[in-house]
Amino acid sequence: MKFFNSKVTNIFIYLTFLLPSVALSQVIGPGGTNTNGTNSSQIPTAVPFLLITPDSRSGAMGEAGVAISPDVNANYWNPSKLAFIEDKDLLAASYSPWLRQLVPDVSLSYLAYAHKLDDRNTFGASLRYFNLGSIERRDAYQNDEGTYTPNEFSIDGSFARKFGNEFSLGLTLRYIHSSLSNGAFVSGQQIKAGNAVAADISLFYQKPIQEFGSDAIFAFGTNISNIGSKISYSQDGTKYFLPTNLKLGIANTLNIDEFNQFVFALDFNKLLVPTPPIRDANGNVIKGKDDNVSVPAGIFGSFTDAPGGFSEELQEVSISPGIEYWYNKLFALRLGYFYENPNKGGLHYLTLGTGFKYQSFAFDFSYIAASQQNSPLANTLRFTLMVNLGSK
């Protein structure tokens, strides 16, 4: 049987969800860090790269983006917001070096596009590409068998429609491809690339109001993403859940005057997949519920299946408060915080960033300020460039 060594001697990549006898999560490094940055206590799913924030604006606001003002990156956060974009054609490209505390060449790239069909309807498309770096292949005798680059990507198409002046709905279809080996054999089965299809359903509501004598906008949004088929990496192997996910968010935009604007946002996030039960030595469930269920059963059961009861269900909800300040709609400062319970992923860090607009271009930058000793995401950077293609 073949195995893989990284070019960095003190870092190795486990593709453990290829093995039916071990946990599913995609892990990087001996500390048990999943590819989306969480620790091994997070509920295991396939393709966790789908949970990584791709853009810099929300990345600087504590990963909050479900209800903030619409832009082209709503393709990821809440596609129903696309119905409220003001420009006809928008394009954005984002890039983030990922987990550089552990490995030198992992990255996430994101490309998003939105086209306003008319006053009520908008089409969106996006591409996410997750590069896991170059891996050296060696046989059992340490003979060099060349290198390969494991990668994952998703392609989305979205449609959003406005109903009235305050409410919209969105639907997204997604194709997912996960190529993590180069034809290796595990337990007598050849490992192949995994493929799946999924859908998102989303809604958005915004209403102009008055606060403290100034114009303001209150907004609410929700997005259930990655509702789709299970994914497998061998012909007759185990099939694994996609990271079906519920996002809920509120945002309040306060226009102090014609030059100064504040945005306050708060997002809540929960995986809609089964929580692994506690089993005895024979594999029998002794606490919790059996997680070998269908996708619909996994979604609806995810609110009541935690072995620790309601208190553990609450632990599965992550919280993202964020604030954004705009001066003259040209310069922005952002601050946020992301919190995930230590028993359910363990991520918690401060985020900050800035944004600039010049004519038809906008540039956003974000930074994760976390402890280098405790967080694999410490010093993570994100860069986003947006272009208004309809602007002269």
Number of C-alpha atoms within 10 A of each C-alpha: 9 14 15 20 19 16 16 12 7 11 16 18 20 18 16 14 22 25 16 13 10 9 15 20 26 24 23 23 18 12 12 17 23 24 24 23 22 23 23 20 16 21 20 25 21 21 26 18 23 23 17 16 21 27 30 28 30 29 31 30 30 30 28 32 31 32 30 32 18 21 21 28 32 24 28 27 28 32 37 35 32 32 31 24 19 12 15 16 20 23 21 22 21 22 19 21 18 28 24 16 15 19 22 16 13 18 18 22 21 22 23 22 22 29 22 20 15 11 13 16 19 25 23 27 23 22 19 22 20 23 19 22 16 17 19 16 21 16 13 9 7 12 9 10 12 9 16 15 14 17 20 22 21 22 16 21 19 23 22 29 24 22 13 8 11 13 20 24 23 25 20 24 19 21 17 20 18 22 17 21 22 15 13 16 16 15 11 8 14 16 22 19 18 19 18 17 19 19 19 24 21 24 24 29 20 22 13 13 14 12 14 8 9 11 15 20 18 19 22 21 27 25 26 22 28 26 22 20 17 20 23 22 23 18 10 9 15 15 17 19 25 27 24 23 19 20 23 22 25 23 25 24 23 21 19 15 11 9 11 14 19 19 21 21 27 25 26 19 20 21 25 27 26 28 25 18 19 16 14 10 6 6 9 11 16 12 16 18 20 17 17 13 14 12 20 13 14 20 18 13 18 20 20 16 23 23 18 14 13 12 10 18 18 13 17 24 18 21 21 22 22 27 23 24 20 19 15 12 14 13 16 20 21 25 23 25 23 21 19 20 18 15 15 20 23 19 22 24 18 19 25 24 24 20 24 17 16 10 10 13 15 17 20 24 22 28 22 24 18 18 14 11 8 11 21 27 24 20 20 19 21 25 22 23 20 22 20 18 14 11 12 6
